[in-house]
Amino acid sequence: MTMSKSKNFLHNLIKPFKLNSSREGQHGEDLERIAAQEQKQFPFETLVHATKDFHPTHKLGEGGFGPVYKGKLSDGREIAVKKLSHSSSQGKKEFMNEAKLLSRVQHRNVVTLLGYCVHGMEKLLVYEYVANESLDKLLFRSNKQEELDWKRRYDIISGIARGLLYLHEDSHNCIIHRDIKASNILLDDKWVPKIADFGMARLFPEDQTHVNTRVAGTNGYMAPEYIMHGHLSVKADVFSFGVLVLELISGQRNSNFCLNVDAHNLLDWAYKQYKKGKSLEIMDTALAASALPDQVAMCIQIGLLCTQGDPDLRPKMHRVVVMLSKKPGSSTLEEPTRPGVPGSRYRKARRPSALSSVAGSSGGSDSRTFDSSSSTLTATASSSALTNPKFDTHREHTAES
Ligand SMILES: Nc1ncnc2c1ncn2[C@@H]1O[C@H](COP(=O)(O)OP(=O)(O)OP(=O)(O)O)[C@@H](O)[C@H]1O
């Protein structure tokens, strides 16, 4: 091929993707952008076809927001379709705006939201399908713990930390996840962790007239200041992340901790062992062969730093990522203070009247209630609050504390 021929060839190859000349280029880019946005909206028929009419055999499971179905698009891409339950009164336009915004969130450690669909009363979200199981199934509900060797667990901890850092600081807005837990971490076929369910509060704001049961926080993972006073900041996610780190290392759930040891919960146990200089004793026996003791000890210390009772003392995710990237022992980490007590005493249901008075007094932007039928707490804040890094709601709460 001659030089000019190969130049032409390259130009033609690039042309459909990039138009360079100024006005034509601008126009082309606009069209591209519009087309890209349009593609985020899936026709309902496409999703019906992809999931074989939401056939029960395609159902992957059901969470607090509704059922999730596996599907396959005609181009071969595998998808997970989340059918949102009907309990929110959010308008179609608002939902579409939020979904469009969230489908711009792109990170290796965050599940990609491919798009959305509104069809009559139905609101659906279309995600990339993540092939492996969720972390809780592997860690707590299978006999595959051995497959999660130390290197995998360490990579999972680092991946989740990077995904959270992205949501907090690097995405177009600060997104506080508020429900970081093992079942919201999906693993792909290469064991890469992906944070799922991000931004759900934006997509599904609370309907103030409805005592809903949707999930925005889970016992055992929620920061004490969030449960007790409604203080919501990135540090609430840092707390949940710390719990997850200690769960990954110990193989024990924090929420129904039942080891016969002198401790109330996993955090308490980890802290006591740490103070005695025996932190490695909390390590999952399934890690015995693969663990790098110094690295495990460093991660326990990071987990404890993240779960400290005082949110101001907890590191931000940026600092966590830096700490995780260090060689164990190469720098001194801070000494963790006492961990916060996850507030399972909120198990008592609050009266709906108390709920509406809280919601009412807030000007409608924030409410909290507890669904006594599950182990989850519902707590939502307005979208503006969720996107504002400085958001910190402090209100006298009416629940027994
Ligand atoms: N993108 C996805 N790819 C593969 N499976 C998925 C995907 N999203 C969700 N799932 C599966 O669908 C099921 C339900 O997920 P969902 O996130 O709705 O609820 P959950 O995390 O189990 O509970 P909760 O609503 O309390 O967080 C889970 O088993 C999850 O593993």
The ligand as a Tripos MOL2 file, in Angstrom:
@<TRIPOS>MOLECULE
LIG
   31    33     1     0     0
SMALL
NO_CHARGES

@<TRIPOS>ATOM
      1 N1        -26.0900   -6.4930   36.8350 N.pl3     1 LIG1
      2 C1        -26.3450   -7.6900   37.3580 C.ar      1 LIG1
      3 N2        -25.7870   -8.7950   36.8350 N.ar      1 LIG1
      4 C2        -26.0480  -10.0180   37.3710 C.ar      1 LIG1
      5 N3        -26.8580  -10.2350   38.4230 N.ar      1 LIG1
      6 C3        -27.4360   -9.1600   38.9880 C.ar      1 LIG1
      7 C4        -27.2150   -7.8370   38.4930 C.ar      1 LIG1
      8 N4        -27.9120   -6.9690   39.2650 N.ar      1 LIG1
      9 C5        -28.5360   -7.7290   40.1920 C.ar      1 LIG1
     10 N5        -28.2580   -9.0310   40.0330 N.ar      1 LIG1
     11 C6        -28.7560  -10.1450   40.8740 C.3       1 LIG1
     12 O1        -30.1390   -9.9540   41.0730 O.3       1 LIG1
     13 C7        -30.4930  -10.2560   42.4140 C.3       1 LIG1
     14 C8        -31.2930   -9.1110   43.0160 C.3       1 LIG1
     15 O2        -30.4560   -7.9560   43.0460 O.3       1 LIG1
     16 P1        -30.8410   -6.6090   43.7620 P.3       1 LIG1
     17 O3        -29.6650   -5.6910   43.6390 O.co2     1 LIG1
     18 O4        -32.1280   -6.1000   43.2340 O.co2     1 LIG1
     19 O5        -31.1190   -7.0340   45.2430 O.3       1 LIG1
     20 P2        -30.1600   -7.4220   46.4380 P.3       1 LIG1
     21 O6        -28.8310   -6.7500   46.3010 O.co2     1 LIG1
     22 O7        -30.1800   -8.9200   46.5670 O.co2     1 LIG1
     23 O8        -30.9620   -6.8160   47.6610 O.3       1 LIG1
     24 P3        -31.1200   -5.2840   48.0780 P.3       1 LIG1
     25 O9        -32.1860   -4.6710   47.2720 O.co2     1 LIG1
     26 O10       -31.4530   -5.4220   49.5120 O.co2     1 LIG1
     27 O11       -29.8000   -4.5940   47.8710 O.co2     1 LIG1
     28 C9        -29.2000  -10.5470   43.1570 C.3       1 LIG1
     29 O12       -29.1010  -11.9390   43.3390 O.3       1 LIG1
     30 C10       -28.0940  -10.0870   42.2470 C.3       1 LIG1
     31 O13       -27.0020  -10.9580   42.3420 O.3       1 LIG1
@<TRIPOS>BOND
     1     1     2 1
     2     2     3 ar
     3     2     7 ar
     4     3     4 ar
     5     4     5 ar
     6     5     6 ar
     7     6     7 ar
     8     6    10 ar
     9     7     8 ar
    10     8     9 ar
    11     9    10 ar
    12    10    11 1
    13    11    12 1
    14    11    30 1
    15    12    13 1
    16    13    14 1
    17    13    28 1
    18    14    15 1
    19    15    16 1
    20    16    17 2
    21    16    18 1
    22    16    19 1
    23    19    20 1
    24    20    21 2
    25    20    22 1
    26    20    23 1
    27    23    24 1
    28    24    25 2
    29    24    26 1
    30    24    27 1
    31    28    29 1
    32    28    30 1
    33    30    31 1
@<TRIPOS>SUBSTRUCTURE
     1 LIG1         1 GROUP 0 **** ****
